[in-house]
Structures are given as C-alpha cells and as structure tokens.
Amino acid sequence: MRLTVKRTWLCFAAFSFMLLCFHGFLVFFPWSQRSTVQRVCGKMTAKPHFIEVEKETLLYSAWFDDRKDQNYIRVLLLTSRRMYPPPLSCSFQSGSSTSVASSYYYEINWVHPKRYGLFVASCVLSKKLHSTPCFVNISLALSSGQPSSSVVLPVGNTESQQNIADTGRREYGICVPPFHGDVSPATVIEFIELSKLLGASYFTFYDFEVSENLRKVLNYYEDKGQAQVLSWKLPSYITNSADVHYYGQILAIQDCLFRSLNHFNFVAFNDLDEYIVPLQYGNMSSLLHNIHKAKHCGHCFEAAKFFRLGTELSRTSTSVTQNVFHRLRKPDPSRPKCVVDPQRVFEHGVHIVMQPLKYKYSTNNVDWNVARIFHFSPGCTCTPPCKEDLEVDKTMQKYGEQLRQNIDMITNIIPLGE
C-alpha cells in the first residue's frame, strides 16, 4: 500500500513539474510566434518573415554569433532612417534566470541611402548565462511615444562552432536575392541545374513574389533537400525605388550570411543570370580548396559579360547558357561577385566583402584566367560598334549534354501547365 501511495505521489510530482515547465515556456514564447518553429532548440529550422513592430520598423531574424571573444545575438531589422533608430533591448532565458541587454546598431548598405535603413542590432550575451538561449525577447521603445513593444524570435545558429563536426557542413552553397517580377521557371531550373554541375549543392531563395509555376519548381527543390525558400514579403507602403534599395537585397544577403555560418564552408551571392565558372579546375570545390588560404575571408571574381547576337536573339525558349556565346574581351569592372567563408565575414555587399570579421583577413581577387563570372543578362543585346569588342566563348558547351538531360528530367516531373 505504501509503495502504491509513494508511486502515486512521484507521478503527481513529475506531472506538476512538467506542467510548470510547459507554463514557463508558454509565458516566454507566445503562441503568435511559436508557429514558425519546426524543431527543438539546437536543431531548429525557422521559417522567418518580417514582423512589423510598429509602422516603419520590421524585424526579420536573430542569430547567435560566437565568432569573437564576446558572444552576441545579432538581430536583423529594417526601419525608417532617422538620427537615432528605436532603442532595442534583448532578454534571454537561461535555466531559471533571465538576462537583459541593450543593443547597439550597425547600418549595412549605407552606400545606398534610402528612406529605410537596414541594420544589425547586436545584443551582448552575458557570460553568466548557463546555456545559449533558444529564443530572444526583443523590446523596442516606439518612436510614437507608445509603450514598448516586444517580439519573441527564435535564435538561429545556437550550435556552438566547437560542437559542430566538419562532416556536418556542406561545401558550397549559393544565396539568391529576393525574387520579383516575372521570373521564368525555366530560368530558375537552368540556374540550379547548371550551378550544381559547377559544384553548388544547396540554394537559398527569398520569395518577394513568385508565380504559381515558379512556386512548383521551388517546392520541388525544397522537397529534394537542395533548397530553402524564405518569405521576403514587405509591407505595401515600402516601394522599391524610393524607400529601400533593390527590395532590401542587402538585408537578405546579411541574413543568408548568418544563416550559412554553421552549415557551409563557402557561400556565394549570385543573381539568376550569373555563374561562377572555374576554368582550371573541375568544379568550385576543387578551385576553392586550392586557392583558399588562412588569411582569406573570401574570393572575388571578375565578370565576363555576354551579349546576344543575330540568331541568338530568337532562341528565347532554349537554354541561355547553351545558345549565347559572345562576350566582351575584357572583364566588366562593374559586376564582380564573391565567394566567402561565412565564418570570416561580418558584412557582405552585392559585389564585394564590405567588412571581414577581423582585420587579419583579406579578400583574394582571383585571376581572370583561373575562374570568372559568366553574366548572361537578358537585356544584353549588341549592335555596332560593340560587336568589335566581342569574342566567341563556348566554355559552357562542355556542360551542355548533362545540363539538357537534367533539365528534361525536371520538366517531365514538374507539371507547369500553360
């Protein structure tokens, strides 16, 4: 009898403890935010989206950053440019204690001043915390004089670098700027399949607006574990030209940089009409292993600009890279692109590494004859006298047969309709 009573009390105590823990989780992490969390902390995959704290202030994502002596939570946000951004503080739960930290702002993309600024707000993590926080409660003092507003975000990259085996990393991934306008599904399929032949194994896309057919293509690659597609829907009052540079492209680059920290040895930031092509190595992995040194944070490549000529102009329904073969003899100085080690870069721009993590790191400018960007802009048509500056380059033909087979296989699987 006593044994039965003892077991009953033990079960009741255990149940009560679990209930209290669950209640504490609910208090710290509201239902409105929990819908984005798919897995437990440490192996969590979040589906981020812009959260409007107040009009003209939007949070996107939060990241654990342990690459320096001091650990931080880096919060990515967009807010209207003013003399002082809204004061932001972070509170963290670790064990039974709560820690609160103020933040300081760093503006990215300052070379393109628009109505809205793109910022990284850095909150210092107290060394007294027992563990890395899974979530951060972000509070902002609103500019309208209203009470502070708070939002809970999951914290990405909570796995410490010391606990990640090199075998858990992918070698080379590509981040693509937010989709907008009329993007052809065929263009995306060619980009992914050719980039895979060149050495990429994973792609991160940002969905500003896509067609139903393009969504089918993206869903296919997500289901295959070869891509992730993240929401990038901005409020209707934020326009492209006057308010934010190129749909907030730089903030997406910064998010993808942090998103890649623990998962890729190298990551590139390409548009859909750009390919980094190794000329003296079999693929990008081989190239990067041979040129990457301890002092390098990344490698930047000059661009070869291709133009459509004559019959090439009428081949719009076929693979662009297998039908456009005329390029400028000299590099296009306005279009370099880089591949970086995300562990060694704090801020990346569209065409250059804006800020290495530490000053001891430098950018390597890769020789034009070793590797280069092949840029197939759809608007690049050529008439005299530019033809005199062009030469034939059929490098991409060596990938042609395999590329055609891959594209045919994908288009037979995905029902794109009319």
N, C-alpha and C positions, 0 to 999 in steps of 0.2 A: 504493500500500500504506500509506504513512504517513498519507495522508488518511483512509483507512478506519479505521485504528487511532485517529486523532485523534477521528473522529466517534464511534467506539465509546466512548472514554473520556468524551467530552462527554455522551453519552446516559446512561452509568452515573452520572456526577456529578449530572446533573439528576434522575435517578430517586432517587438516595440523598438528595438534598436534599429532594425531595418526601416521601420516606418519613420523614425526621426531622421535618419539619413536621407530618405527619399524626400521628406518635407523640406529639409535644408537645401537639397538640390533644386526643388521647385522654387523656393524663395530666391535663390541666387540666379536661377536660369529660367526666366518666364516662358510660358507656353508659346508666346508670339515669336520667340527666337528659336525654340527647340526644333521646329520643323525643318531647319536646314541641316541638322546634324544627322549623319548617317551611321557613324560608328563611335566607339568609345574613345576617350582621350588617348593620344599616343598613336592611334591608327585611324584617326578621324578624317573623313573626307567631307568637306563642307561645300555646299552649293551657295556661293556668295551672291549678293545683289546689293544695289545701292539702297541704303536706309536713310530716309530724309529725317534728320533730327529736328531741323527747322527749315523753312524755305531758304534755299541757297546754301545749305550745309548738308552734305551727304557723306556718310561713312560707307566704306566698301569691305575692308578686310583687316585682320590683325594677325601679326606674326611674331613668334618668338625668335629672337636673334641673339645667339651666344658667340658670335664671331670675334668679339673683342673681350678685354678683361672684364668689362661691365656688361651684364645681360640686360636686354631691353625687350619691351613689347613695342613693335612698330605698327602704328595704326595708319592706314591709307585713307585719305579723305579728299573731297572736293568742296571748296567753299568760296563764296564771293570774295574777291580781293579787296582788302581794306588794310588800314595801317596795322591793326593787330587782329589776327584770327581769334575766334572764340576760345577762351581758356578751356583746356581739356584736361581731365584727370582720369586716372585708371585705378580701379580697385580690383584686387586679386584675392581669391580664396585659396589658402594652402593649409590643409589639415583643418584645425579648429580656429585658425587665426585669419584675419583679414588685413591686408596691407593696402594703403592708398598712396599713390604717387602722382605728382603733377607731371606735365609733359613740356617738351619744347618742340617747336615746329622747324621743319626744313622744307623749303619750297623747291620742288622739282620743276623742270621745264620753264625756268624763269626767262629763258631766251625768247619765249613766245608769250609776251604779256597779253592776257585776255581778261575779260570781266571776272572769270573764275580762276582761282589758283589751285594747283594740285600739290598736296602736301603729304609728308611723312611726319606724323606726330610720334615722338619717342618717349615712352614712359620707362623710367629706371626700375628694374626689378630689385627689390630688397634682398640682400644676401641672407636675411633671416628666414626667408621662405623655405619651407621644408621640401617643396617639390615645385616643378614647373606648372603654372596654372593652366587648366584646360580652357578656361573662359576668362574674359576680361569685361568688367562692367565699366563702360565709358560714359563719363558725365561731362556735359558741356554747359557752360554759362551762356545762355542765349543772348543774342545782341538786342532782342526786343525788350529786355528787362524782365521777362517772364522767369518763373522758377527754372532751375537747371533741369535739363532733360537727360535721361540716361538710356543707354542701349547696351545689351549684352551681345558680344560677338565671340564665337569660338576662336581659339588661338591656334594658328597653323604652325607646323614645324616644331611641335613640342618634343619630338625625339631629339635628344642631345646628340651632337656630332660624335661624341665619344662612344655612343651606343649603337651607331649605325655601321654595319659592315659594308665594305666596298662592293660586295657582291649584290647588295640590295639596290644599287644605283643603276640607272640606265646611262648609257654612254653619251648620247647626243639627242637633244630634243629641239623643237622649234616652236617659238611663240609667234602668233599671227595677230596683227592689230584688229580692232573691232570691225566686224562685217557691217557694211552699209551699202545701200543702193542695190542695183541689180547684179548680184554676183551669180555667175553661171555655175550650176552643179558640175558641169564638165571641167571647168577651170579648177575647182577645188579637188576633184578626183585626180586630175593630171598633176596638180601641185603635190598632193600627198604621195601618190604612187612614184613619181619621179624623185621626190625628196627621200623616200625610203630606199630607192636604188642608190642614191648618193650617200646614204648612211644614217639618216634620221630614223628613230624608232618610235617617237611619240610627238604629238602635236597638241598645243593648247590654243583654243579659239575663243574669241569673245563675241557674243551674239548681241549686236545692237539692233539689227533687224535682218531676218533671213526669210526666204520664200519657203513654201511647204516642201518643194522638191529638194532644196538645199538642206532643209532640216532632216529629210530622209537620209541623205548622204552622211551628214554629221552623226546621226543616230547610229548608222551602220558602223562607223569607225569607233564610236564610243563603245558599242556593244562588243567590238573586237578587242577592246582594251588598248587601242592605239591612239586615242584622242580623248580630250575632255573639252566640253563646250560650256562656257560660263556666261551667265546673264550680264549684259552691259547696257541695260535699258536706262537711259537718262530721262529726267522729267521733261515734259513738253516745253517748258519755258527756257530750257537750255538749248540754244541753237549752235550749229557747228562753227560758223564763221566769226561771229562777234563774241561769243561767250566762252568757248573753250576750243583749244587747238585740236583739230582733226579728231573729233569725237572723244577727246580725253585719251588719245593714244598713249601718251607718255605714262599716265597713271596705270594703264593696262600693262605696259612694259614693266613698270615697277612691281606691280602685283605678280606678274609672271616670273620676274627675277626672284622674289621672295618665295614664290610657290615652287621654284626649282631647286632651292638651296640643298635640301636633303635627298634629292631624287635624281639629279643629273650631274655628270662630270662637266658637261659643256652644254650650253644652250645658245641658240641663235634667235634673232628677231627679224623675221623676213615678211615682206609682202607676198601676195599670191603670185606675182609676176617675177619673182626673184629666186634664184637658185645659187647656192654657193657650190662651185664645181672644182674639185681637186683635179689638177692636170698632171701631176707627177706621182700621185698615189691612187690606190684602188678605190678608196672611199674616204669619207670625212674622219672616221675614227682613226684610220691609219695616218692620215695627214696630221691630225691634232696630237697624236701620241709622239710623232716625230718632231714637231716644231714647238711643243709646249715645254717651257722651262719654269723653274721655281720662281723666277722673277716676274712671270707673265700673269696678268689678270685676264687677258683676252687677246684675240687676234682679229684684226680688221682687214678687209679685202676690198680691192678696187673693183669698180663696176665696168662691165662691158655692155654697152647699150646697143640693143638690136633694133633694126628697122624693117618694116615690111616693104617689099618692092614687087612691082609687077604682079605676077600670078599669085604671089604670097598673100596679096590683099584679099583675094577671093576665097581663101581656104579657111574661112572662119569656123567651119563645122568640124575641122580636124585638129589634132594636137598642135598647139602653137610651137612648142619646142622642137617638133619634128618637121616643121614647114617654114620656119623663119631662120635664115642663115646668114644675114648680112648685118655686120656690126661696125661700129666705129673702130678705127685702127688704134686709137689711144683711149686710155681709161676716162670715164666720165667722173670728174672730180666731185660732183655734187651728190653721188649716190653710193658711198662706201657703206658696208654693213659689217657687223662684228659677231664673232662667236666668243662667249666668255665662260670662264669658270665662275659660277654664281657665288661660290664661297669667297671670292676675292673682289667682288664689286658691290659698292653701296648704291650707286645710281647709274643707270644706263640711259642714253639718249636714243634717238632714232638711228643716227648714223655713227655715233662714237660712244666710247666709255666716258661718261661725264665725271665720275669720281670713283677711283679704286677704293677698296675698303681701307687699305693702308698705303701710305706714300711709297713704301718699298716696292709696290707692284707697278708694272708698266704695261702699256699696250704694244703688241707686236704688229707692225704693218707688214703683211705677207706679200712677198714678191708676186707681181703680176703673172709671171711665168710658172709659178708654183700652184696657185689657185686664184680664182676670181669669181665675182658675181656675174651671172648671166641675167640681164634685165630685159624682159620681153614686155615692155609697156604697150597696152593695146592702142594707145594713141600715137605710137611712134611710126608714122609714115614718112617716107622720104621722097623729096623731089630735088631736082638740080638746084643749087650746086652741091648739096650734101652728099650726093652719090659718089663724088670724087674722094670723099673721106672714108668710104666703106671698104671692107674686105669680107670675103666669104669665110665663115667659121662653122664647120659641121661637126663640132665636138659632140653635140648631143645625139648624133645619129647612132653612136655606139650603144646607147641605152634604148634605141627605138623599138627593137623587136620585143624585148621583155616588157617595155612600157605598154606597147599595144596589147599584149596578152593580158597584162594586169588590168588595164582599163576595160577591155572587153569583158573580163570576168566580173568586175564590179558592176558594170552597166547591165549585165544579164541578171544579176542578183537583185538590184535595187529597182523597184517599179516606179520610175519617174513620171510616167504618164505624159500628157501633152504639155 
